[in-house]
Amino acid sequence: MKKVLLFVFLLITLFLIFSVWWMFQEETVRTSTSPDGRYLLVVLTRNLDSYFPIMPGQGSDVECFVELRKTKRGDIILRKSVDMLQNVDNIQWDVDRVWINSRCAILYNGEPIGLWCQSDCL
């Protein structure tokens, strides 16, 4: 009987540890590659945010993260937290910047320089 209880306890403990680990993992929502193929813009959400109650129509209101990565090695160059996923809807690459919703741009000239916003969009 003690072995059965110990086994059940260990099984429940492993399940709880895995659940907590999984909740803090990030899921890729969308990606966009630069025209020259050197950079990748990745939009991520946390699995934890899917557990909070959301009213119908508010699925894109979850917090997300925007990462600019080098394509070859996957190095994260810039990471920015965004209040709502819907604020990172329209991604367009230009010669020297990445436009996000036509209001914010990640500037780069061979290497990323910084973040520029017309308003408080990110």
N, C-alpha and C positions, 0 to 999 in steps of 0.2 A: 504493500500500500504506500509506503514511504517513497519507493522508487517511482510510482505512478504520479504522486503529488509533486515530486521533484521534477519529473519530466514535464508535467503541465506547467509548473512555475517557470521553468527554463524556456519553454515554448512561448509563453505569454511575454516573458521578458524580452526575448529575441524579437517578437512581433512589435513590441512597443519601441525598442531601439530602432528597428528598421523603419517604423512609421515616422518617428521624429526625424531620422536622417532624410527620408524621402520628402517630408514637408519642406525642408530647407533647400532642396535642390531647385535648380532653375530650368525652365523649359523654353526653348527657342520658339518665338512666335512668328517672326519673319526675318529674312536676311536680304541684303542687297550688296552686290559686288560692284566695285568701281569699274569704269570702262576699261582701264588699263590692267585690271585684274590684280592690282597690288594690295587693295584694301577691301575689307568686308565690314559692313555695318550690320550688327546683330541686335535684335530687340528680344529681350528675355523677360519672363515673368516667373515669380516663385510659386511653387505648388501650394504653399501655405495660404496664399491669397484665395485659392479656390474653395477653401473651407469656410470663409466668412460669408454670412448671408448676403445675397445680392438680389435686389428686386429685378423683375424682368426689364430688359433694356439697359441694364447697367453693367453688363459683362465687360465692356471696354473701359470701365472706370477703375480698374485695378491698377496698382502701381507697377511700373515696369522699369527696366534698365536698358540703356542704349550703350553699346560697346562698339568702338572702332578698333578693328584688329588688322594686323598684317596677315595677308593670305597665306604666305609660305609657312610660317612657323606658328601662326595663331596667337602671337603676342598681343595682349590687350594694351592699346595705346591710350585710349580715353574711355572712361566709364562714367556715365551720368545717370542719376536716378530721375525718373519722370513720374509726376503725380498720377497721370492717367494714360493708359495705353492708347486711347483715341487721339492723344496729342502727337503720336508718332505714326501717322497714317500715310502721308505722302512723302516718299523719299526719292530725291532726284540728285544725280551726280552731275557736277559741273567740272570745268577745267581745274579749278583750284579749291573747290569746296563741295560739301555734301549738304544739300538743302533738305530740311525736315519741315514739312507743312509750309514751305515758302516763307517761313518767318525766322527760322534758326539755321545756322550753317556751322559745320565743323570745317574750319579753314585748314588747308594743308598746301604745302609747296614742296612736294617730294616727301616731306614728313609733316605730320599734323602740327599746326601752330597753336590752335586754341578753339574756343567756342564763341560764336557771335550770335546774339539774338536781337531782333527788332523789338520784341516785347518779352514778357515773362512766359515764354512758351515751353521751356524745359525746366 
